[in-house]
Amino acid sequence: MSFKAFEPDDFLISADSITAGAWVNNTPTLTNFFTSSIQEGSTSGNYYLSIFQTGSNLEGAAVQFNIAFGDSAGSGSVLYDVGINGKSYTSTVFGQWQNIVLGDENNNFTFGGVTPVTQSFYAIAVERANYKGSIFPGTLDLRISGSNEIRLTDNSNDVSTIIYNEAGRVFQIVSGSAGSAITSTDSAPNAVAPGMTVSGSYGLFLPDVGAIILNAAALDLSAVDGGSVLGTLYDSDTANDNNNLLYNAISSSGNFTLNSQENITSDYVFVRARNSEFNYSENPSFISGSTGQVLYNSFINAPQTFLTTVGMYNDTNELVAVAKLSKPLLKDFTKEALIRVKLDF
């Protein structure tokens, strides 16, 4: 075994971005949507609705995303206790996402510069196992079919400065495609900005936590105002099924596209074996155990070795990484070797 210290030029750091579909099997677009009656009837069904890409009882079925409805006043669901107003499943969902997105229970959601009086939203959470590091901005294509179909995307291609909050990067959800809002000439008559409505944007796109917050007030607007006429239900202490309301609007459109993104940092280590190095072996089979002499004259005059493994040690001679060559590499005084070791993390 021979050792050699690395030099500064032997190291190189590189970062690559890898994209893939955000749904099961790296699929970018969902066209079929299914729910599970078992999940919907369970305790979790009071809070959210799980969406599958195929029948939930079929082989290969997997949760793709979850839909939840949140309301600050607890409207749209039954109360935990009939004696305590405002405390319901929807108020819990609201508080959960308020903490994730805003980080403060006293802050209100603002969509495109507008803070709705009625603090209500639909939260779409992409199943974490399906995507890589984050959701890829500019790939959102979501169709909502209420009485009027609208096509939504994020505005990542339209902004020069990225806004951050407790959930990481924040983009507005607007009417448009491929990360850009529709032009002002194509906007709804009552829109106040390209791709937005009088109720502000259609929601918030949070790529770093794989979530979409949809502004219920904007979705409920009439077609002429840019809404889908979704018809969110706000009855107090009533089990309004707003989760299924949005599910039906998405499944009717038959299109939900998202890609994921992952940044992989790689360390490249260049192991150099020059012509005068690593030509002799310390294998005991080459040396006489009694005299300590080399057994083969050819190993003295024309030594040959075969490189098979690269071991990397720290300053205290502890083995920290091992790289195996695909096949033994012949080495002698007439040959030099350059082995590139890639470490991904």
N, C-alpha and C positions, 0 to 999 in steps of 0.2 A: 504494500500500500504506500502510495506516495502522496505528499501534501504540497500545496502551493497556495500562497496568499492571493486573494483577489485584489485587483487594482481598481481605482475609481472608475476607469473607463470600461470596466467589465459589467457595469450595472446600467440599466435603462428602465425607466418607468413609462408605461403607456396606458391610456384610458380609451376604452371603446364603448360605444353605445349600441345595445342590441334591442331590437324591437320584435314584437310578436303579438298575436291576437290576445285579447284579454279574456277570452272565454275558453272553455274546456278544449283540450287538444290544440291550443294556440289558434283557435278559430277567431277571426276578427269580427264577423257579423252573425248575430243571432236572428233567425227568421221564424223560429218556432218557440213558443213559450207555454210552459205547463206549470201547474201548481200541485201541491199535495194536500189532499183532504185531511190526512193524518196530521201534518204540520199545522194546517190552518185550524184544526179543531183542538190542538194542544194549547198549553199555557203560552208558549211563544207566539202562537197565532194572534193573541191579543195585542201584541206589540208590532209584529212585522209579518210579511208574507214572503216566503221563499219561492223563487222562480227557477225552474229547471229547463234544460234544453230539449228534454224528451219526457215521456211519461215517468213520473217519479218512481214507479214500481218496475221499470224496465232496466235491463242490464246496461250499465254505462251512464245511467242518469246521475247528474251531479248538480248541486246548487250553483247557479250562475250569478245571481244577485238577489238582494232582499229589498223589499219596499216597505217603508214605514211612514206613517203620517203623524206629524207633530203639531200641537196647538198649545200656545201659552196658557190659554184659559181652560184647557182640558176638554174642549168641545170635540164632538165626533166619536165619543166612546163613553161607556158607562163609568160611573164614579167608583172608586175603591170603597168609599163609604158614603152612603146617601146623605149623611150629615155634614160632609165636608165638600163644599163646592170647589170645582177647579182641579181636583186631584183625581186624575184618571190615567189610563194607559197612554193617551195622546200627550198629556202634560209631562209624563215621564220621558217619552220619546223626545219631546221638545227640549227638556232639560239636559238630556244626554247629549244631543247634538249641539246645544248651546255651549256646553262645556268643552266639547271636542273642537268646535269651530271658533268660538268667541273667547273661551277661557274665563268667562265671567257671567254669572247668573243674572247680573243686572243689565247686561248689554242686549240690544235688540238686533235682529237680522236686518241688514240693509242690502237691497238688490239694485244694482245700477244707480246708486245715489238716492234711492227711494226707500224709506222705512215704512212698510205697510202698517196701518193701524191694527189690522188683524194679523197677528204674528202666527202664521200657519205655513207649513211647507210639507213637501213630500221628500223623503230621503231615500236615495238609491245607493246601496252599499254593494260594491262589486265583491264577490267572494275572493278572499285574500289568496287562496291557493291557486287561483286561476291566472293571476298576473305577477309580473316580476317585481322590479323595484318600485315602479309607480305607473300610473296611467299616462299615456303619451299625449300631451296637449296637441290639439289640432286634428285629432282623429275621431272625436265624438260626433256621431250622427244618430240622433234620436228623433223618431217620429212619434208625435202624440196625436191620436185620433179621437177627439171628442166629437162634438157636432161639426167641428172644423179641424182639419189636420194641419199641424204646424211641424216644421222641421227645425230642430235645434242643434247647435254646436257651441263650442266655447270660442271666446274671442282672442285666443292666444296669439294669433297672427296679426291682430289689429293693435296690440298694445306695445309700447316701447319700454315701459317700466312695469315690472312684475310686482304685484302686491302680495304680502305675506301676512298670515295670521297664525293662530295656534295650530292649525291643521297644515301649515306649510304654504305652498303657492296657492293663490286664489285667482281664478278667472271668472268672468261673467258668462252666463249662458245666454246666448242670443239666437235670434232666428237667422239661419244661414247654413253654411256648410264648410267643411275642411278648415275650421278654425277662424273663419271670417264671417262677419255679419253681412246681411244683405245691404245693398246700397240704399241711400236715403230715398231714391226715386221708387224703390221697390217696397219701401216700408209701408206698414199699415197706416191709414189716414191719421189715426190718433196717436201714432208712435212719436215719442219725444226725441229719439236718437235711432240711428240705424240698427235694426234688429231688435229694438227694445219696445216696450209698451209704456203707457201712462202709469202703470204700476211698477215701473222699473224693469230690470232685466228679468229673464225667465228663471233665474236662479244662480247658484254658485257651483263652479266646477273645481273640485279639490283633488288634483291628480296624485298628491303625495299620500293621501289616505284612501284613495280609490273610492271617492264618494261624489255624488251629485245631489245638491239641494235644490229642489224645484219650488219656485215661488207660486204658491197656490193662488194668490190673487191675480197673477198674470195669466195663469192657465185658465182661470174661470172667466176671463174677459170674453166679450163677443168677438165674432170673426172680424168685424170691421175694426175693432180695437186691437187686433193681433192675437187674440186668445184662441183657445181650442174649445171654449164653452164646455169645460170639463164638468162643472157642476159639483164642486166640493160640498159635502154635507157638514153642517155645523150644529146640528141639534145637540142640545145639552142633555147629558146623562142618557144618551141613546147610542146603541151599538151601530153607528153608521160605519159602513164598510168602505172607507175611502181607499184602503190599500188595494182592494179589488177594483175599485173605480179606476185607479191609475193603471193597474195591471191590464185591464180590458182595453184601455186607450193605447197602451204600448203593443199588446199582442195583436190588436186589430190592424195596426200599421205594418206589422211584420218586418220591422227593421230596427236593429239596435247595434251600432258599430262602435267598437272601441279597440285600441291597440295598447299594449303595455310597453314599458321601456325599462331597461336596466343598464346601468353604467358599471362596467367591469374594469377594475384597475389591475394591470398585469405588471409584474416585475420580470424583466428579462435579465438573465445572468449568462454572460458569455464566458464559457470555460475554454481556455486556450491551452493546447498541448503543443508546444513548439518542437522543432525537429530534435533538439537535444534532451527533451524531457520525456519522462514516463516510458523509457525504452527498456528498463530492467524490471524484472519481477522479484518480489520478495516471497513468492510461493515456496514453501519448504521442499517441494518435490524437485527443485532445481539445485538444491545444495545437499551435500553429503552430511548426514547427521553426525558422523564420527570425526571427520576432518574439517568440515566447514568449507570445503572447496566446491566450486561450481562443477556440476556433473557433466555438463555438455560444453565442449569447446565453442560450438557455434553460438552459444549464448554469450560467450565472451567477445568473440570477434564480430558477429553480426546478430545482435540481439533483436528479438521480435516479441512484442506483447500484444494482447488484445484488450482494448478498452471496453468494459461492459457496464460500469456503474460510475456515477458521479455522486459523491457524498459531500454535502456542504455543512461546515462546522462553524460554530460561533467562536468568540475569542477565548472561551474557556474549554475549547476542544470538545464541545457537546454536539452530537450529530443532530441537526435541525431539519434537514431535507435530503431526500434521495431521489436521483433521477436515473432511470434505467434506459439504456439504449435498446432500440428494436432488435439489433443484432450486434455481435462483437465487431469492433472496429480495429483492424490491423494497424499497428504503430511500430515504426522503426526510425532510424536516423534520417531516412530519406522522406519522411512524411510528417506533416503537421495536421493537427485536428482542431476544429473550432466547433464546439458543442453549445447550442443555444438552449438554455433551460428557461421555461416559462412558468411563472408562479402566478396563479389567478386567485384573487380574494375580493 
